Amino acid sequence: MQFKIEQGSEKINSVDGLSLLGLLLDQSNLRNHVGSSNLGTRNELERKADVFSSVVGL
């Protein structure tokens, strides 16, 4: 997915940037980094990565 960012006069609501943020998180590999520690089972690490992604989105 590619984004073209342009300045406009439209009103922006609070969820407009979530798709761009999701793309940036995917490309940065931060979610995998959070889930790759040795501090829990695989399920616990996946939940931690989900919580991390949710918090960043908020």
C-alpha positions, 0 to 999 in steps of 0.5 A: 500500500502506498500513500500520497500525502498532500496538504488540503483544506478538508477537516481531519477526524481522529482516525484518519492517520491510523492506516498510515500509522499501521503501515509505518508500524509494519515497516518499522518491525517494532511489533516483531521486536516487542514480541521477540523478547524472552519474557514469556510464552509465545501467546503472551508475547503476541498479546504484548505486541497486540497491546503495544500496537493498540497503545500506539494507535491510541 
